[in-house]
Amino acid sequence: MINKLVAVKGQELENPISRVVADWVNHCDVSELTQKMYNSAAAKFVAFIYDNGAILNENTLINYREYSKKNFATATARLYFTVAKKFCQWTAKRMDMADFTLGVKGVKLDYNTHSRDALTIEDCATVINNFNGKDFISVRNKLIVSLMATCGLRTVEVSRLDCGDIEQRRGKYFLHIWGKARAGKVDFVCLPTELKQMIDKYLKLRGKVKDSDPLFVSTSNFSKGKRLQTQSISRLTKKALREAGFDSKRLVAHSLRHSFSTNALLAGVDIAKVQRVLRHRNPATTEIYRHDLDFFNNDATQIVANALFKKLE
């Protein structure tokens, strides 16, 4: 808890800033999941205020926006700043002040390119084939990487999977997904037969399980048998990429989601179908992948170079 009082135009809030944030989150008419996200994001703003001895005003909000842009990924910075701005708006209203957030622009997302690279089908196969062990950890990690590369799952969606999330309809298998910013498992993806077989093999190693048990569990001494968290999934995926020979800062767990999208489009899958699998609300987000392909497949410079250097011979 941060016990520093924060001045607002010469006044002091009656409670510590962290207490006020808690009051604001409780006031918000949002789901429990969103409240947790607000608390986590607001903690960053609280720390910024405390570390800089700042007061709640327009300059502090602008400085926090620039700090977020510098220290976090664009999407994360946008989230943190949006939460901070909402909190400031509520605080200004509570203190019967003019809304000092008016006119303060947010963090602009770059819809032109991704900051992560994608793997080819051959590259993905190399990473997956590198898991040649038959022990529990190897089988588990191979399944996790395969799910992300084949179904475009996020790490948080992998973490939230339960043993009973597989459903069969009309001869096909489906995997229920608890997507980002969703209140429950309202999404699903088609589960290829090969992945269903991998899951069956993995569950056989698990032994007796209940539908409500987490699909992927930890084997560490401190959390053995508990749900595998996103940080662990990110680490094991990064390790798998490195061990397969793909050691780059631009290759992380989320790169497998990018890989699915890029490979699907290259195979001729309609972009609307790719959007549905990725569960993008905004079609423009999915369009980024097509823009990336247009960029990499643009051979205009090589065509000109071929013609030019032929004349120079």
C-alpha positions in Angstrom: 0.0 0.0 0.0 1.2 3.5 -0.8 0.5 5.9 2.0 1.6 9.1 0.2 -1.2 11.7 0.0 -1.6 13.3 -3.3 -2.4 17.0 -3.7 -5.0 18.1 -6.3 -4.8 21.9 -7.0 -3.6 22.6 -3.5 -6.0 20.2 -1.9 -5.2 16.8 -0.5 -7.2 13.7 -1.0 -8.6 12.4 2.3 -7.3 8.9 1.6 -4.0 7.6 0.3 -4.0 7.4 -3.4 -4.0 3.6 -3.4 -7.2 3.7 -1.3 -8.8 6.1 -3.7 -7.9 3.8 -6.6 -9.6 0.9 -4.8 -12.7 3.1 -4.3 -12.7 3.9 -8.0 -12.4 0.3 -9.1 -15.2 -0.7 -6.8 -17.3 2.1 -8.3 -16.8 0.9 -11.9 -19.7 -1.1 -13.3 -17.5 -3.8 -14.9 -16.9 -7.5 -14.5 -14.7 -8.9 -11.8 -12.1 -9.8 -14.5 -12.0 -6.2 -15.7 -11.8 -5.0 -12.1 -8.6 -7.0 -11.6 -7.2 -5.6 -14.8 -8.1 -2.0 -13.7 -6.4 -2.7 -10.3 -3.2 -4.0 -12.0 -3.0 -1.1 -14.5 -3.8 1.5 -11.9 -1.0 0.2 -9.7 1.4 1.4 -12.5 0.0 4.9 -12.3 0.1 4.9 -8.6 3.8 3.9 -8.7 4.5 6.7 -11.2 2.9 9.3 -9.0 4.7 8.1 -6.0 8.1 7.9 -7.6 7.9 11.3 -9.2 6.2 13.1 -6.3 3.6 14.2 -8.8 0.1 15.7 -8.3 -3.0 14.8 -10.3 -3.2 17.3 -13.1 -2.9 17.6 -16.9 0.9 17.6 -16.9 1.2 14.5 -14.8 -1.2 12.6 -17.1 0.8 13.7 -20.2 4.1 12.7 -18.5 2.6 9.3 -17.7 1.5 8.8 -21.3 5.0 9.5 -22.5 6.5 7.3 -19.8 4.2 4.4 -20.8 5.0 4.8 -24.5 8.7 4.6 -23.6 8.6 1.7 -21.2 5.9 -0.6 -22.4 4.7 -2.2 -25.6 2.2 0.0 -27.5 -0.9 -2.0 -26.7 0.1 -2.2 -23.0 1.0 1.5 -22.8 -2.4 2.3 -24.3 -4.2 0.1 -21.7 -2.2 1.6 -18.8 -2.8 5.2 -20.0 -6.6 4.6 -20.6 -7.0 3.3 -17.1 -5.1 6.2 -15.6 -7.2 8.7 -17.6 -10.5 7.1 -16.4 -9.3 7.3 -12.8 -8.3 11.0 -13.2 -11.7 11.8 -14.7 -13.5 10.1 -11.8 -11.3 11.8 -9.2 -11.8 15.3 -10.8 -15.6 14.8 -10.7 -15.4 13.6 -7.1 -13.4 16.7 -6.1 -15.8 18.9 -8.0 -13.0 20.0 -10.3 -12.9 20.8 -14.0 -12.0 17.7 -16.0 -8.3 18.2 -16.6 -8.1 15.2 -18.9 -10.0 16.9 -21.7 -7.7 17.4 -24.7 -5.1 14.9 -23.4 -4.6 12.5 -26.4 -4.2 8.8 -25.8 -1.5 6.4 -27.0 -2.0 5.8 -30.7 -1.8 2.2 -31.8 0.3 1.5 -34.9 -2.0 -0.6 -37.2 0.6 -0.8 -40.0 3.0 -3.5 -38.7 3.7 -6.0 -35.9 6.6 -5.8 -33.5 6.9 -9.6 -33.6 8.1 -11.9 -36.4 6.2 -14.9 -37.7 7.6 -18.4 -38.4 7.0 -20.3 -41.6 5.2 -23.7 -41.7 8.6 -25.3 -41.9 10.0 -23.3 -39.0 7.0 -24.2 -36.8 7.5 -27.9 -37.7 11.1 -27.6 -36.7 10.2 -26.2 -33.3 7.5 -28.9 -32.6 9.6 -31.8 -33.9 12.4 -30.7 -31.5 10.2 -32.1 -28.7 11.2 -35.7 -29.0 10.9 -36.8 -25.3 8.1 -39.0 -24.0 8.1 -37.6 -20.5 5.3 -35.5 -19.1 6.9 -32.1 -19.6 8.0 -32.7 -23.2 4.5 -34.0 -24.1 2.8 -31.0 -22.4 5.1 -28.4 -23.9 4.8 -29.9 -27.4 1.0 -29.7 -27.1 1.1 -26.1 -25.9 3.3 -24.9 -28.8 1.2 -26.9 -31.3 -2.0 -25.3 -30.0 -0.6 -21.8 -30.4 0.9 -22.5 -33.8 -2.2 -24.3 -35.2 -5.1 -22.5 -33.5 -3.6 -19.0 -32.9 -4.1 -19.2 -29.1 -2.8 -16.5 -26.8 -0.8 -17.5 -23.7 -3.7 -16.5 -21.5 -6.1 -18.6 -23.5 -3.8 -21.6 -23.1 -3.5 -21.0 -19.4 -7.3 -20.8 -18.9 -8.1 -24.1 -20.7 -9.8 -26.8 -18.6 -9.9 -30.6 -19.2 -13.6 -30.4 -20.1 -13.2 -27.7 -22.7 -13.3 -30.1 -25.6 -16.7 -30.6 -27.3 -17.7 -32.8 -30.2 -20.3 -31.6 -32.7 -21.3 -33.1 -36.0 -18.2 -35.3 -36.1 -15.8 -32.3 -35.4 -14.0 -31.3 -32.2 -14.1 -27.8 -30.8 -12.1 -26.1 -28.1 -13.9 -23.6 -25.8 -11.8 -20.5 -25.3 -11.8 -17.8 -22.6 -10.4 -15.0 -24.8 -8.8 -11.7 -23.9 -11.2 -9.2 -22.2 -14.0 -11.8 -22.2 -16.0 -12.7 -19.0 -16.1 -16.4 -19.7 -15.6 -19.2 -22.3 -17.8 -17.7 -25.0 -15.4 -18.3 -27.9 -14.3 -21.6 -29.5 -12.0 -22.8 -32.3 -12.1 -25.9 -34.4 -9.8 -28.5 -33.0 -7.9 -30.5 -35.7 -7.9 -34.3 -35.3 -4.1 -34.3 -34.8 -4.4 -31.9 -31.9 -7.2 -33.9 -30.3 -5.0 -37.0 -30.5 -2.1 -35.1 -28.8 -4.5 -33.9 -26.1 -5.7 -37.5 -25.5 -2.0 -38.7 -25.2 -1.2 -35.9 -22.8 -4.3 -36.6 -20.6 -3.4 -40.2 -20.5 -0.1 -39.2 -18.8 -2.1 -36.9 -16.4 -4.2 -39.8 -15.1 -7.6 -39.3 -13.7 -8.9 -35.7 -14.1 -12.2 -33.8 -13.7 -13.6 -31.5 -16.4 -13.1 -28.5 -14.1 -9.3 -29.3 -13.7 -6.9 -27.1 -15.5 -5.7 -28.7 -18.8 -2.1 -27.6 -18.3 -0.5 -27.8 -14.8 2.8 -26.9 -13.3 5.4 -29.4 -12.2 7.5 -27.0 -10.1 7.9 -27.6 -6.4 6.1 -24.4 -5.4 3.0 -24.8 -7.6 2.9 -28.5 -8.6 -0.5 -29.5 -9.9 -1.8 -26.0 -10.1 -2.8 -24.2 -13.3 0.2 -23.2 -15.5 0.4 -19.4 -15.6 1.1 -17.2 -18.7 4.6 -16.4 -17.6 5.5 -20.0 -17.5 4.0 -20.6 -20.9 5.9 -17.7 -22.3 9.2 -19.0 -20.9 8.8 -22.5 -22.1 7.9 -21.3 -25.6 10.8 -18.9 -25.7 13.1 -21.8 -24.6 11.6 -24.1 -27.3 12.3 -21.4 -30.0 15.9 -21.0 -28.9 16.6 -24.7 -28.7 15.2 -25.1 -32.2 17.6 -22.4 -33.5 15.3 -19.4 -33.5 16.9 -17.0 -31.1 15.6 -13.5 -31.7 14.1 -10.7 -29.6 11.3 -10.6 -32.1 10.4 -14.2 -31.6 8.3 -14.9 -28.5 5.3 -17.0 -27.6 2.9 -14.5 -29.3 4.9 -15.0 -32.5 3.2 -18.4 -32.8 -0.2 -16.6 -33.1 1.3 -14.3 -35.8 2.6 -17.4 -37.5 -0.8 -19.0 -37.6 -2.3 -15.9 -39.2 0.4 -15.4 -41.7 0.5 -19.1 -42.7 -3.3 -19.2 -43.0 -3.3 -16.2 -45.4 -0.4 -17.6 -47.4 -2.4 -20.8 -47.8 -5.3 -18.9 -49.3 -7.6 -18.9 -46.3 -10.2 -16.1 -46.5 -9.3 -13.2 -44.1 -12.8 -13.3 -42.6 -12.2 -16.9 -41.5 -8.8 -15.9 -40.0 -10.4 -13.1 -38.1 -13.0 -15.5 -36.7 -10.3 -17.9 -35.5 -8.2 -15.0 -34.0 -11.4 -13.6 -32.4 -10.5 -10.1 -33.5 -13.4 -7.7 -32.9 -11.9 -5.1 -35.3 -11.3 -6.4 -38.9 -8.5 -3.8 -39.2 -6.5 -5.8 -36.7 -6.5 -8.9 -38.9 -5.8 -6.7 -41.9 -2.3 -6.0 -40.4 -1.3 -9.5 -41.4 -2.2 -9.0 -45.0 -0.3 -5.7 -45.0 2.7 -7.5 -43.6 2.5 -10.0 -46.5 2.1 -7.3 -49.0 5.2 -5.7 -47.6 7.4 -8.8 -47.7 6.1 -10.0 -51.0 6.7 -6.6 -52.7 9.5 -7.3 -55.2 9.3 -3.9 -56.9 12.9 -3.0 -55.9 14.3 -6.3 -57.1 12.5 -5.9 -60.5 14.0 -2.5 -61.0 17.4 -3.7 -59.8 17.3 -6.6 -62.3 16.6 -4.2 -65.2 19.1 -1.6 -64.1 22.1 -3.9 -63.4 21.4 -5.8 -66.6 22.2 -2.5 -68.4 25.3 -2.0 -66.3 26.8 -5.3 -67.3 
